[in-house]
Amino acid sequence: MAAALSACATAPGPGPGGPAPPPTQPGTQVLTRDGVTPPFMANRPLTRIGLLLPFSTRPADAAALYSAAELALFDHGNQNMLLIPRDSGGDAAAAAAAGQALLRDGADIIVGPVLREGVEGVARAVQREQVPVIGFSSDRTVAGNGVYLLSFQLEDEVARLIAYAAAQNIRTVALLAPANEYGRRVQQSLTVEARRNGVTVALTETYTRSDAEASAAAERLGRATQATPVQAIIIAESGSALRATGPALLRGGVNPRQTRLLGTSAWAGADAQREPTLAGGWYVAPDPGARTNFERRYQQAYGAAPTRLSSLSYDAIALAALLSNDRGPAGFSRQGLENREGFAGSDGIFRFRPDGSIERGLAIMEVRANGAQPIDPAPRRFTTPAT
């Protein structure tokens, strides 16, 4: 079963036929006063969804995101929905130009781009027209004024992790983090959440991100805990650098029976499972059950596993379909997008705050020899008002 494609526009059809090629400039579409309209969709009250992805700068990522968007369109779209993909380019100016092009195409909502600079550029380009943007950046500073971030927010992860640790009577922690933007955000969030939960950050060790530097910093931190004991160590790392920290902490004198190792969602995947010294560690992650369902659906459609960010594209298009099913483009209102009950997505429940940032229902996972297991499951609904 093949997708119905018309140059760069995609409409719902029987099912996805495989990863789509990068979009081209409009060819067989008909440009009306309402925007781009493929001939087979003429005379319909269309809802046009602009999709900005880095086709030219990150083609593999863009292809996976596009495939997920296409899958969501076929799963949840209707005959009046039109997907219009364009290349977001590599900077704010290129994304702004692409956003302006989508306005000329008649886009009622824009999904993407991936990076902060791109979201900033698009936001400036479409603000006067009051077209909402659902971007994938994790940087909260670009949210608001009609820009919503459907991403994994590091600040919420740290908040969930520290709240759970405090509930388990962990009151003193240390931080091991790279000296980059990610590490700085973890440190800033940890300072706020530790104060809020009555937790003391007793030690902090940062390093230039490499396996050797991570190992050396972990060993230094381990030695420091001999003079300043802590109940837990947060390791804000992933990949081979993460695997290097566990043995180094032990060499520095950390006793894993007395000191719990903690991590962000960067621990998700095979890396933490491959390092025995991380066994028993806790980390925060989106709802693993919901994610499994999405991965199975994607694998069945395309014969390949989705990338980590693919679910964001799927959920953005599914959300656009949900909001527009009854009211068309009028469904993309602040009231609709900021629904306090939230939405069920491919990574669990989520909702947008009034400032455009996202709130997710997150789980606490424990690293075990037979795979990570949830020890505090993600919630199934929101029980408190959006903050």
N, C-alpha and C positions, 0 to 999 in steps of 0.2 A: 504494500500500500504506500503510495507516494504522496508527498506533500504537494499542495497546490501552490506553485510559485509563479510570481510574475515579476521578473527582474529582481528588485530588491524588496518586494512586498510579499508577505506570507499570510495566508488566511487559513482558518481551521479546515482540516480535511479528515479523512478516515484514520490516519495515523502517520507517524514519522517514518520517513524512508531512509534516514541516515543523516550524518552530520552535513549541514548545509555549507555550500561554498561561501566565501566572503561576499558581501553585498556589492552590487554594481550601481551605477547611476541609473535613475529611472529611465526605462526604455518603452515598454509596451503599456505602462500605466497611462491613465488619462488624468491630466491635471485639471481639477475643477476648482471652483471658488472655495470649496470646502477643503481641498487638499488632494493628495495623490489617491486615485481610485482605479484599481485594476478593472478592466472591462467586465470581467465576470462578476464584479461586485457593484456594478453601476445601479443607481436608483435604490440603494439601501441606506438606512441611517447608520453609517459606520462609526465605530469607535476605533480611533487610530492610536496605536501604541508605538512610540519611537523607542528604539533599542540602540544604545550607544555602547559599542564594545571595541577593544583595541585590536582590530583585525590586522592593521599594518605593523604594529609594534610588538604584540604578543599573540601571534596567530593561533597557537595551540590553545591558550587559555580562552581566546575569543571563540574558537570553534566549539569548545566544550560548553561554554556559557550559552552560545546560540542554540546548540542541540537541546540543552535543558529548557530554554525558552520555547523552542518549537514543541517539545514534548508537553509542556504545560498548556500551550495553545490548543493542542489536540485533545488533551485530557479535560480541559475546563472551558475552552473558548466556545463561541457560537458563530453563526454564519455572518454576523455583522462586525466581527473583530478583525482588524488588519494590523499585522506586525510589520514595522518599517525599520529595518536595521541600517545603521550607518557606522562608519569608522570614527571612533572617538579621537584618534590621533594620539600623540605622545605628550601634549602639554595643554595648558589652560586655553590658549588661543585656538588650537585646533578643535578642542572640545566645544568651545563657544561657537565656532563656525558651524560645526556639525549640529549643534543645538538650534541655531538659526535656520539651518536647512530643514530640520525637522518641523520647525514652526511653519515654514512654507509648505511642507508636506501635509500640514494639518494635524500634527500630533496633538492628542488631547492629554497625554501623559508621557513622560520620558523615563525610561528605565536605564540605569547606568549613569555615568561611566564607573570604572573600577577604582581609579586612583583619586586621591584628594584633589589634585590640581585639576583633573578633568571635571569633577563635580563642581568645583568653584567656577570654572569657566562656563559650564552649562547654566548654572544658577544665575549668573550675571546676564546671560543671553536671553533667558526666558522669563525673568522676573516680572517684567512689565506686562507680559501676556498672562501672568498668573497660571501658567501650566505647571502642575506639580512634577517634581523630580523624585524618583526613588533610586538613590545612588548606592553603590556598594563599598564606599570608603568606610574605614573604621575610625576615622578622625572626626570626633564630635564637633570640632570647631567649624565644620562646613555645613552643619545641619541648621535647620530653621528657615523661616520665611518661604515655606513651600517646598523645602528640600528635606526629604526623609531618608534615613540611612538604614537600609536593610543589610546589615552586616553583623559581624561578631565583635561586640564591643568589649575591649579589654577591661575597661573600668568595671563593667558589670561582672565579669569573670572574677576579678579580684574581690569584689564585694561579696559574691556568693561563697568563694573559698574561705575568706576570713570569717564570715558569719558562721559558717559550718564549723571551722576549727575552734572558734570561741565557744560554740555550743558544746564541743567535746572537751572543754576546759583547757584548751591550749592558750596560754597567756603570754608566752615569750617566743618570738620567731626571729630568724635571720633571713637575709635575702642574698641570693647569688644571681646576678643578672649581667647581661652584656652592656657595655657602655655605648649604647645606641638609642635611637628614638623609642624602640620597643622597651628596652630596659628602663629608660627614664619614665615612661608612662606607667610601667608596673610599680616603680618606686614611688611615684607621686600618688597613685591610687592606694598603694599599701599604707602610706602615711595617713591618708584620710580614713580608710576603713579600719585600720588598727586603732586609731583614736576613738572611732565610733563604737567599736566593740570591746574596748578595754584591753587591747593587746599591745604589748611593747615590742617594738622592732629593735632588738638589742645589738645586732650586727648587720653590716651591709658590705658586700664585696662585689666590685664590678671589674670588668676585663674587656680587652679588645677581642672581638668574636673570632676565635679560632679554637680548634680542639685542644691545642697545647695550652693556650691562654686560659681556656675554661678549666682545664685540669689543674693548672697551677693555682688559679684563684680558688677552686674548690678545696684544694689541699690547705691553702692558707686559712680559709674560713674554718675548715675542720680543726686546725690547731688553735684558732682563736676561741672556738667553743669550749676548749678545755679550761680556759680562764673565765669565760662568760657563757655558761651553759644556756641552751635554748631548748624548747620543747619541739620545735619544728623548723625546717629550713625550706624556704620557697626557692625553687630552681626555675627561673624564667628562661627556659631554653628548649631546644628541640634538636632532632637529628643526631648526628655523630657527636656534636658538642655536648648534648644532653647525656649521651651514653658515657662520655668521658668524665662527667662530674661525679657519678655515683662511686666508682672505685676510688677516685681521688679524695672524696669526703671520708671514706673509710681509712685511707692512708693517713689522713690528717687527724684521725682519732674519733670520728663520729661513730657512735654506737646506734645502729638502726633500730635496736629494740627499745631505745630510750628517746630517740629523736625521729619524729615523723617527717618524711620528705613530701613536699607539696608542689603542685605544678598548675600552670594554666592549661588552656586547651591545646597549647603547643605540644603537650605530651600525647595527645590523641594520635592513634596510628600505631605502627609496629615498633617505633623506636624505643619507647619506654618498656615494651614487652621483651625486647631483645637484651635488656641489661638486668641481670639478676639482682644487682644491688638496689634497684629501684622498686623491687617487689614490696608490696605493702604501702607504697606511696599513694597519696590521694591527689586527684586533679579534677578540675571543673571542665565540663563538656556539654554541648547541646544534647538533647534527648536522643540516646543511641537507638531506641526502638523506632522512632520516626525516621531517623536517618537510614536505617536498614531498609525500610520500605521504599524510600526514594531510590536508593542504590539498586535495589532489585528491579524496579520499574525502568530505570535508565539502562541497566545492563540488558534487559530483555529487548528494549527498543533499538539499541545501538551496538550491542555486542562488545561493549567496553565499559570499564568502570568510570564513573564520573569523577571530576576533579573536586577538590574540597569546596571550591566556590560555586560549583555548578548549581547547587541547591538554592543559592540566592537568586539566581536568574529564574529558576523554576518558580519559586515562591512569589517573586515580583509579578510575573505574568499571570500566575494563578490568582493573585490578589486583585490585579487589574480586571480579570474576568469576573471575579466575584462581585466587585463593586459596580461594574458596568452592566451586569446581566439584566437588571430591571430598569435602570435609569440611563443607560448609555454613558456618555461623557459626564453627565451631571452627577454620577456616582463618585467622581473623584473630588469630593468636597473634603474640607478639613474634618467635618463630622464623620464622614465615612472612613477616611484614612486613620483618624485618631480614635477609632472605636475602643472604648474602655474595656470591653470584653476580650479584645484581641482576636487573633486568628490562629488556626492550626496549620503549621507549615512543615516543611521537610526536615527541619531540625527542631521540631517541637513548637510550643506556643510562643507567640510574640505579639507585641503591640507597639505602636509608635507613641512616644511622649509628645506633648504639645511643642517641645523645642526641636522636634524632628529626629531625636535619637531613638534607638530601639531598646526595648526591654524584652528579655527572653526568659523563658522557663528553663533553667539549667540544672544539670545533674552533677552529683559528686561521684566520681569513679574511683575504684581502687585497683591498682596494678596487681595482677595475680598471674601465676604461672600458666594457667589455662585461658588467659585473656582478661581484659579489664571488665570489671563487674560494677554496676551501680550500687552504692551503699546508701545513697540518699537520692531517690529518683527525682527526675524533673517533674514539676507540678503539671497537672492536666488542665488547670484553669487559673486565672488570676483572681486572687481573693482580696487584694488591696487596691486602693485607687492608684492610678498612674501618677508618678511624681514628676 
